[in-house]
Amino acid sequence: MQSKKLAGAKPGVPSQRFLDISEIKEDVVVMKDGTLRAVLLVSSINFSLKSMDEQNAIVQAYMQFLNSLDFPIQVVIQSRRMNIDEYLRKLNENERTQTNELLRRQIGDYRDYIKQLVSLAEIMQKKFFVVVPMDPVTDKQHGFFDRLSEILTPSVAIHLSDEKFRKNKESLMLRVSTIQSGLQSMSLNAAMLDTQSLIELFYTVYNPELFENQRMTNVTKLQTEG
């Protein structure tokens, strides 16, 4: 009786319904309200190791960078325990193929040391992102009740036509170029995430524990229904 009830039970509401993301295409995040987002992965610098003059120059460049913007940005710092599975796999392969007995033992000892160090010290890996938004003019014309309706009905998403998407994306790319140039003045390199990297980023955000045990398949290898 219980199995029949479970078999006839209706599936729960998918969690995607409550996310603000509508889709990810052409290296751009499309939100349900029709706005676009680009995500930049930014390098880091060790500010404390810089001289006083260098620190002052970086601060001044950062102030000029912020003052030059006429649109909002979001800075996100992601901390994750360092994953060295691929590095350990290479060490295991080198140990297996090494013909010198002494070198093979040294590789094994080094591998065990690295595993213990990362496990005991809980070494964290930090990544820095800058989120660049693009809000179409039509979205700014929504009234209070329109926005309230979107919040109360999260499944409703605005469908962008290809022409409108292309136009908004071009404007977004101009903003991305502005951000990259401003960060370059502080000796920071910024690379825009592609579609695969964006999917992996949100996958780790919403499934941090699952990501450690189950890696994602490349989106180019996924089969979709026609």
C-alpha positions as CSV (number, residue, x, y, z in Angstrom):
1,M,0.0,0.0,0.0
2,Q,2.8,2.4,0.9
3,S,4.7,1.7,-2.3
4,K,1.5,2.4,-4.4
5,K,1.1,5.7,-2.6
6,L,4.7,6.6,-3.3
7,A,4.4,5.5,-6.9
8,G,1.3,7.7,-7.4
9,A,2.7,10.7,-5.5
10,K,3.2,13.8,-7.6
11,P,6.8,15.0,-8.0
12,G,7.9,17.9,-5.9
13,V,8.5,21.4,-7.2
14,P,11.9,21.5,-8.9
15,S,14.4,23.7,-7.1
16,Q,15.3,25.5,-10.4
17,R,11.9,27.2,-10.2
18,F,13.1,29.2,-7.2
19,L,16.4,30.3,-8.7
20,D,16.7,33.7,-10.3
21,I,18.6,32.2,-13.3
22,S,16.5,31.5,-16.4
23,E,19.3,30.0,-18.6
24,I,23.0,30.2,-19.5
25,K,23.9,30.6,-23.1
26,E,26.7,32.1,-25.1
27,D,28.8,32.7,-22.0
28,V,26.1,34.9,-20.5
29,V,23.7,34.3,-17.6
30,V,20.2,35.2,-18.4
31,M,18.0,36.1,-15.4
32,K,14.3,35.5,-15.2
33,D,13.6,39.3,-15.2
34,G,15.4,39.5,-18.6
35,T,18.6,41.0,-17.3
36,L,22.0,39.6,-18.2
37,R,25.1,38.9,-16.2
38,A,28.7,38.2,-17.1
39,V,31.1,36.7,-14.6
40,L,34.8,37.5,-14.6
41,L,37.4,35.4,-12.9
42,V,40.0,37.9,-11.5
43,S,43.6,37.2,-10.4
44,S,44.9,38.3,-7.1
45,I,47.9,40.2,-5.7
46,N,49.5,40.1,-2.3
47,F,48.9,43.6,-1.1
48,S,50.9,43.2,2.1
49,L,54.1,42.4,0.3
50,K,53.9,45.6,-1.8
51,S,55.9,48.6,-0.8
52,M,54.2,51.7,0.6
53,D,54.4,53.5,-2.7
54,E,53.0,50.5,-4.5
55,Q,50.2,50.1,-2.1
56,N,49.2,53.8,-2.4
57,A,49.3,53.4,-6.2
58,I,47.0,50.4,-6.1
59,V,44.6,52.2,-3.7
60,Q,44.4,55.2,-6.0
61,A,43.9,53.1,-9.1
62,Y,41.1,51.2,-7.3
63,M,39.4,54.5,-6.3
64,Q,39.6,55.8,-9.9
65,F,38.3,52.5,-11.1
66,L,35.2,52.7,-8.9
67,N,34.6,56.4,-9.7
68,S,34.7,55.7,-13.4
69,L,31.8,53.2,-13.3
70,D,28.3,54.3,-14.0
71,F,26.7,50.9,-13.4
72,P,26.9,48.5,-10.3
73,I,29.1,45.5,-10.0
74,Q,29.3,42.7,-7.5
75,V,32.6,41.3,-6.1
76,V,32.4,37.7,-4.9
77,I,35.0,35.7,-3.1
78,Q,34.6,31.9,-3.1
79,S,36.5,29.8,-0.6
80,R,36.8,26.0,-1.2
81,R,39.0,23.3,0.2
82,M,41.8,22.7,-2.2
83,N,41.2,19.7,-4.4
84,I,44.4,17.9,-5.4
85,D,42.9,14.7,-6.8
86,E,44.3,15.4,-10.3
87,Y,47.7,16.2,-8.9
88,L,47.7,13.0,-6.8
89,R,46.6,11.0,-9.8
90,K,49.7,12.2,-11.7
91,L,51.9,11.3,-8.8
92,N,50.4,7.8,-8.7
93,E,51.0,7.5,-12.5
94,N,54.7,8.6,-12.1
95,E,55.2,6.3,-9.2
96,R,53.8,3.4,-11.3
97,T,56.0,4.1,-14.3
98,Q,59.1,5.0,-12.4
99,T,61.8,2.3,-12.9
100,N,64.2,3.6,-10.3
101,E,63.3,2.1,-7.0
102,L,64.7,5.0,-4.9
103,L,62.8,7.6,-6.9
104,R,59.6,5.5,-6.8
105,R,59.8,5.5,-3.0
106,Q,60.5,9.2,-2.8
107,I,57.4,9.9,-5.0
108,G,55.3,7.7,-2.8
109,D,56.5,9.4,0.4
110,Y,56.0,12.9,-1.2
111,R,52.5,11.9,-2.3
112,D,51.6,10.7,1.3
113,Y,53.0,13.9,2.7
114,I,51.0,16.2,0.4
115,K,47.8,14.2,1.2
116,Q,48.4,14.5,5.0
117,L,49.3,18.2,4.7
118,V,46.2,19.2,2.8
119,S,44.0,17.0,5.1
120,L,45.4,18.3,8.4
121,A,45.9,22.0,7.5
122,E,42.6,22.3,5.6
123,I,44.3,24.4,2.9
124,M,41.7,26.6,1.3
125,Q,41.6,27.9,-2.3
126,K,40.2,31.3,-2.9
127,K,38.7,32.5,-6.2
128,F,37.7,36.1,-6.9
129,F,34.9,37.0,-9.3
130,V,33.4,40.2,-10.6
131,V,29.8,40.0,-11.7
132,V,28.9,42.6,-14.4
133,P,25.1,43.2,-14.9
134,M,23.2,44.5,-17.9
135,D,19.7,45.8,-17.2
136,P,17.6,46.5,-20.3
137,V,15.7,49.8,-20.3
138,T,12.4,48.0,-20.5
139,D,13.1,46.2,-17.2
140,K,13.6,49.6,-15.4
141,Q,10.0,50.5,-16.4
142,H,8.4,47.8,-14.3
143,G,6.3,49.0,-11.5
144,F,6.1,47.9,-7.9
145,F,3.3,45.4,-8.5
146,D,5.0,43.9,-11.5
147,R,8.1,43.2,-9.5
148,L,6.0,41.9,-6.6
149,S,4.3,39.5,-9.0
150,E,7.6,38.2,-10.3
151,I,8.7,37.5,-6.7
152,L,5.5,35.7,-5.7
153,T,5.6,33.6,-8.9
154,P,9.2,32.6,-9.4
155,S,8.4,30.3,-12.3
156,V,7.5,33.2,-14.5
157,A,10.5,34.2,-16.7
158,I,10.7,36.8,-19.4
159,H,11.6,35.3,-22.8
160,L,14.2,37.4,-24.7
161,S,14.1,37.3,-28.5
162,D,17.3,36.6,-30.2
163,E,17.6,40.1,-31.6
164,K,17.1,41.6,-28.1
165,F,19.5,39.2,-26.6
166,R,22.2,40.1,-29.1
167,K,21.7,43.8,-28.6
168,N,21.8,43.5,-24.8
169,K,24.8,41.2,-25.0
170,E,26.8,43.7,-27.1
171,S,26.1,46.4,-24.4
172,L,27.2,43.9,-21.7
173,M,30.5,43.1,-23.5
174,L,31.3,46.9,-23.6
175,R,30.9,46.9,-19.8
176,V,33.1,43.8,-19.5
177,S,35.8,45.5,-21.5
178,T,35.6,48.5,-19.2
179,I,35.9,46.3,-16.1
180,Q,38.9,44.5,-17.6
181,S,40.7,47.7,-18.5
182,G,40.1,49.1,-15.0
183,L,41.4,46.0,-13.3
184,Q,44.4,45.9,-15.6
185,S,45.4,49.3,-14.2
186,M,45.9,47.5,-10.8
187,S,47.9,44.7,-12.4
188,L,44.8,42.4,-12.1
189,N,44.0,40.0,-15.0
190,A,40.3,39.2,-15.6
191,A,38.9,36.5,-17.8
192,M,35.3,36.1,-18.7
193,L,33.8,32.7,-17.8
194,D,32.4,30.6,-20.7
195,T,29.2,28.6,-20.6
196,Q,30.9,25.5,-19.2
197,S,32.7,27.4,-16.5
198,L,29.5,29.3,-15.5
199,I,27.6,26.0,-15.1
200,E,30.4,24.6,-13.0
201,L,30.5,27.7,-10.8
202,F,26.8,27.6,-10.0
203,Y,27.0,23.8,-9.6
204,T,29.6,24.3,-6.8
205,V,27.7,27.1,-5.2
206,Y,24.4,25.2,-4.9
207,N,26.0,21.7,-4.5
208,P,29.3,22.2,-2.6
209,E,29.4,18.8,-1.0
210,L,28.2,16.9,-4.1
211,F,30.8,18.6,-6.3
212,E,33.6,17.1,-4.3
213,N,32.4,13.6,-5.0
214,Q,30.7,13.9,-8.4
215,R,32.3,16.0,-11.1
216,M,30.3,17.5,-13.8
217,T,30.3,16.4,-17.4
218,N,31.4,18.9,-20.0
219,V,28.3,20.5,-21.5
220,T,29.5,19.9,-25.0
221,K,29.3,16.1,-24.3
222,L,25.7,16.3,-23.0
223,Q,22.9,15.1,-25.3
224,T,19.8,17.3,-25.4
225,E,16.4,16.5,-26.8
226,G,15.7,18.1,-30.1
